[in-house]
Amino acid sequence: MGIDPPFGKGLVNVIVEHVLHSGGADDIRTTFDIFREIFLVFLVIGTAVGVVVVAYMTYNAYKYRDGNGTADSGDVSRPELGELPSGSGGGKKLFVSFFFSAIIVVSLIGWTYGVLGYYEEGPTEAETDEALEIEVTGYQFGWQFTYPNGHTNSTLVVPQDRPIRLTVTSDDVFHTFGVPEQRVKTDAIPGQTTKTWFVANETGQFEARCYELCGSGHSYMTADVVVVRQSEFHDWYDNRSAAENETQADDESNETGTDTEGRLAGGTSVTTPHHAIEPTPIEP
């Protein structure tokens, strides 16, 4: 599924939504919204500064043009070496320009850190009390997802319009878990955990990948991410349990290469974890 362009919403609408954001349970900003806000604000300010600078430069270039060579150079008062120009208002223009530039830059830095702080922390308890906590474990060369009821899966199945909190780690080497369409990316470090979150506002099937070179099978290290309606997710989740997961694991150990499948409504297939993938060697 393609990524929506940054101008999927109008620029004014994005800014108004950010300014008037109330933090209610029905108004949770997604990671996509956050990075789009940052992009559009920097785009607007950068464009405005560029227009002002180019316009002022063009105005002065026209005002102080040489008159097509017809001006009498003897009537022009030119400063001598070491002499400061006297027609600039005693440095007032320079002071004013630096003052307003500093205000814009400091305000922009403060706003950006505030927005990124929201991204780092995720939605607050006041915004949602029903976030789904999922543990993500990377290994050479695949991903395992563990749900609160103990069920593990090699496909990340999540409900639409519900905050998803991921706790990510690795069983072997350094990996990086990322889902580009959901603007999610975080390191998977052996012996440590990192946290990230997202809210999927569209159903569909996406792809999670490893974004850190982790061995010869790095390019095979992918996993399906399936976003379904909340009612559909509850039906699927209620039929999964830690006991069922143990039974499936026993079946896999007794019959190598056989996966127990679970199907969502609509025919989407999700499978239990596979063994580590052995990449096919490339002939020289």
Wavefront OBJ file of the C-alpha trace (Angstrom):
o trace
v 0.000 0.000 0.000
v 1.402 3.386 -0.959
v 2.291 6.201 1.386
v 0.014 9.215 1.340
v 1.680 12.400 0.069
v 2.501 15.108 2.628
v -0.226 17.325 1.183
v -2.969 14.723 1.666
v -4.480 17.258 4.054
v -4.457 20.959 3.461
v -1.633 22.870 5.089
v -4.026 25.155 6.954
v -5.988 22.163 8.253
v -2.840 20.509 9.587
v -1.752 23.655 11.436
v -5.233 24.283 12.846
v -5.513 20.676 14.024
v -2.176 20.969 15.839
v -2.991 24.307 17.486
v -6.470 23.235 18.557
v -5.492 19.693 19.516
v -7.368 18.892 22.715
v -5.789 15.543 23.522
v -9.151 13.799 23.776
v -9.569 10.039 23.478
v -11.032 10.430 19.984
v -8.339 12.823 18.748
v -5.027 10.936 18.995
v -2.353 12.121 16.618
v -0.609 9.325 14.767
v 3.129 9.188 14.077
v 2.311 10.002 10.454
v 0.510 13.192 11.567
v 3.406 14.231 13.802
v 6.107 14.004 11.139
v 3.844 15.618 8.564
v 3.311 18.573 10.912
v 7.054 19.002 11.375
v 7.661 18.789 7.621
v 4.948 21.313 6.731
v 5.934 23.841 9.412
v 9.574 23.774 8.310
v 8.442 24.033 4.688
v 6.287 27.103 5.372
v 8.913 28.909 7.450
v 11.725 28.048 5.024
v 9.669 29.250 2.075
v 8.749 32.496 3.846
v 12.362 33.217 4.775
v 13.492 32.446 1.237
v 10.879 34.781 -0.270
v 11.848 37.636 2.081
v 15.577 37.221 1.451
v 15.252 36.987 -2.341
v 12.789 39.906 -2.467
v 15.045 42.137 -0.337
v 18.094 41.184 -2.386
v 16.251 41.899 -5.643
v 15.018 45.247 -4.326
v 18.511 46.375 -3.348
v 20.021 45.102 -6.584
v 17.519 47.232 -8.518
v 17.805 50.261 -6.238
v 21.593 50.413 -6.331
v 22.110 49.406 -9.954
v 24.806 51.356 -11.809
v 22.390 53.111 -14.170
v 23.522 51.195 -17.259
v 26.888 52.849 -17.080
v 25.556 56.407 -17.465
v 26.118 57.532 -13.873
v 29.050 59.854 -13.191
v 31.356 57.857 -10.965
v 32.839 61.081 -9.636
v 29.586 61.986 -7.861
v 29.413 58.710 -5.939
v 30.581 58.799 -2.305
v 32.418 55.552 -1.641
v 33.640 54.430 1.816
v 37.360 54.166 2.311
v 39.187 51.168 3.711
v 38.260 50.720 7.397
v 35.356 53.181 7.232
v 31.876 51.944 8.267
v 28.957 52.818 5.975
v 26.876 55.676 7.391
v 23.609 54.997 5.569
v 22.516 51.863 7.505
v 20.879 53.577 10.466
v 23.730 52.921 12.856
v 23.318 49.151 12.757
v 19.585 49.195 13.630
v 18.655 47.083 10.636
v 21.267 44.513 11.569
v 20.086 44.402 15.192
v 16.408 44.056 14.222
v 17.135 41.298 11.712
v 19.204 39.317 14.216
v 16.586 39.830 16.961
v 13.660 38.502 14.933
v 15.762 35.711 13.426
v 16.700 34.555 16.943
v 13.048 34.569 18.035
v 12.009 32.498 15.016
v 14.830 29.980 15.429
v 14.379 29.527 19.197
v 10.601 29.210 18.834
v 10.999 26.647 16.070
v 13.471 24.595 18.114
v 11.172 24.671 21.155
v 8.117 23.646 19.140
v 10.002 20.831 17.386
v 11.276 19.389 20.683
v 7.747 19.567 22.080
v 6.307 17.629 19.137
v 9.126 15.064 19.205
v 8.603 14.715 22.964
v 5.012 13.702 22.282
v 6.275 11.192 19.727
v 8.778 9.714 22.197
v 6.257 9.346 25.024
v 3.241 8.353 22.945
v -0.400 9.039 23.833
v -1.014 9.752 27.511
v -3.387 7.804 29.747
v -5.809 10.708 29.473
v -5.909 10.179 25.708
v -6.304 6.424 25.818
v -6.591 3.690 28.412
v -6.711 0.835 25.910
v -3.297 0.714 24.263
v -2.221 -2.725 23.049
v 1.183 -3.772 24.380
v 3.146 -6.108 22.080
v 6.671 -7.458 22.552
v 8.811 -7.635 19.415
v 11.851 -9.915 19.299
v 14.278 -9.894 16.395
v 16.442 -12.853 15.461
v 18.462 -13.904 12.445
v 16.498 -13.505 10.225
v 12.932 -12.890 11.343
v 10.591 -11.259 13.855
v 8.468 -12.687 16.652
v 5.512 -10.819 18.156
v 4.227 -11.698 21.634
v 0.773 -10.526 22.734
v -0.399 -9.861 26.321
v -2.133 -13.270 26.528
v 1.138 -15.050 25.686
v 0.299 -15.815 22.064
v 3.275 -15.463 19.708
v 3.134 -14.915 15.994
v 5.391 -14.155 13.048
v 2.770 -11.751 11.657
v 1.965 -8.525 13.491
v -1.830 -8.298 13.624
v -3.143 -5.019 15.087
v -6.525 -3.268 15.300
v -7.333 -0.082 13.439
v -7.512 3.256 15.313
v -6.016 1.905 18.539
v -2.628 2.879 19.996
v -0.073 0.089 19.663
v 2.918 0.144 22.019
v 5.891 -1.990 20.980
v 8.674 -3.174 23.276
v 11.514 -4.252 21.005
v 14.586 -6.381 21.696
v 16.862 -8.891 19.956
v 17.897 -12.476 20.668
v 21.251 -12.314 18.896
v 22.702 -9.286 17.065
v 21.698 -5.687 16.491
v 18.586 -5.191 14.348
v 16.322 -2.237 13.580
v 12.570 -2.774 13.407
v 10.678 -0.483 11.045
v 7.322 -0.130 9.284
v 7.689 2.790 6.831
v 3.970 3.217 6.136
v 3.295 3.724 9.855
v 6.363 5.924 10.457
v 7.718 3.431 13.021
v 11.382 2.647 13.504
v 13.441 1.640 16.538
v 16.543 -0.375 17.390
v 16.439 -4.003 18.536
v 19.387 -4.423 20.897
v 20.434 -7.711 22.572
v 19.905 -7.536 26.342
v 18.048 -4.211 26.159
v 14.586 -3.017 25.203
v 13.480 0.008 23.242
v 9.938 1.318 22.968
v 7.927 2.866 20.170
v 4.260 3.227 19.236
v 1.904 3.918 16.377
v -1.781 4.218 15.503
v -2.856 2.619 12.227
v -5.770 4.577 10.795
v -6.183 2.441 7.669
v -6.762 -1.285 7.302
v -4.530 -3.264 5.001
v -1.339 -5.285 4.835
v 2.066 -3.658 5.255
v 5.632 -4.864 5.629
v 8.029 -4.635 8.558
v 11.720 -4.841 7.736
v 15.096 -4.839 9.430
v 16.974 -1.614 8.694
v 20.372 -2.566 10.106
v 22.759 -4.931 8.347
v 22.643 -8.040 10.530
v 24.094 -10.847 8.445
v 23.883 -12.646 5.131
v 20.093 -13.018 5.381
v 19.391 -9.362 6.207
v 17.355 -8.773 3.046
v 15.054 -11.697 3.970
v 14.263 -10.298 7.428
v 10.703 -9.120 6.863
v 7.323 -9.639 8.509
v 3.755 -8.931 7.493
v 1.844 -6.247 9.399
v -1.918 -6.737 9.108
v -4.245 -3.930 10.232
v -7.860 -5.029 10.700
v -11.059 -3.573 12.096
v -11.287 -3.688 15.896
v -14.188 -6.147 15.942
v -12.273 -8.442 13.597
v -9.166 -8.194 15.765
v -11.105 -9.089 18.928
v -12.524 -12.193 17.235
v -9.027 -13.249 16.189
v -7.399 -12.374 19.511
v -10.023 -14.168 21.644
v -9.224 -17.406 19.823
v -5.536 -17.166 20.645
v -4.081 -18.124 24.008
v -0.809 -19.082 25.576
v -2.015 -22.695 25.829
v -2.807 -22.789 22.110
v 0.583 -21.292 21.388
v 2.334 -24.041 23.372
v 0.390 -26.677 21.467
v 1.400 -25.116 18.169
v 5.040 -24.991 19.251
v 4.931 -28.711 20.118
v 3.399 -29.495 16.740
v 6.148 -27.557 14.991
v 8.901 -29.351 16.893
v 7.386 -32.742 15.984
v 6.788 -31.890 12.339
v 9.548 -29.671 10.964
v 8.485 -27.139 8.385
v 4.742 -27.330 9.184
v 3.064 -24.125 10.370
v -0.257 -23.893 12.143
v -2.353 -21.209 10.478
v -4.921 -18.839 11.886
v -7.195 -16.947 9.518
v -8.808 -13.600 9.981
v -12.190 -12.777 8.541
v -11.761 -12.088 4.845
v -9.174 -14.861 4.358
v -6.021 -13.103 5.628
v -3.660 -15.794 6.849
v -1.354 -15.378 9.840
v 1.165 -17.952 10.915
v 3.029 -18.957 14.008
v 6.772 -18.221 14.282
v 9.108 -19.904 11.835
v 12.537 -21.148 12.668
v 15.439 -18.911 11.778
v 15.826 -18.536 8.040
v 18.949 -19.948 6.504
v 19.766 -17.772 3.479
v 20.576 -19.527 0.237
v 24.291 -19.068 -0.551
v 25.024 -17.181 -3.755
v 27.240 -18.967 -6.225
v 30.341 -16.969 -7.157
l 1 2 3 4 5 6 7 8 9 10 11 12 13 14 15 16 17 18 19 20 21 22 23 24 25 26 27 28 29 30 31 32 33 34 35 36 37 38 39 40 41 42 43 44 45 46 47 48 49 50 51 52 53 54 55 56 57 58 59 60 61 62 63 64 65 66 67 68 69 70 71 72 73 74 75 76 77 78 79 80 81 82 83 84 85 86 87 88 89 90 91 92 93 94 95 96 97 98 99 100 101 102 103 104 105 106 107 108 109 110 111 112 113 114 115 116 117 118 119 120 121 122 123 124 125 126 127 128 129 130 131 132 133 134 135 136 137 138 139 140 141 142 143 144 145 146 147 148 149 150 151 152 153 154 155 156 157 158 159 160 161 162 163 164 165 166 167 168 169 170 171 172 173 174 175 176 177 178 179 180 181 182 183 184 185 186 187 188 189 190 191 192 193 194 195 196 197 198 199 200 201 202 203 204 205 206 207 208 209 210 211 212 213 214 215 216 217 218 219 220 221 222 223 224 225 226 227 228 229 230 231 232 233 234 235 236 237 238 239 240 241 242 243 244 245 246 247 248 249 250 251 252 253 254 255 256 257 258 259 260 261 262 263 264 265 266 267 268 269 270 271 272 273 274 275 276 277 278 279 280 281 282 283 284
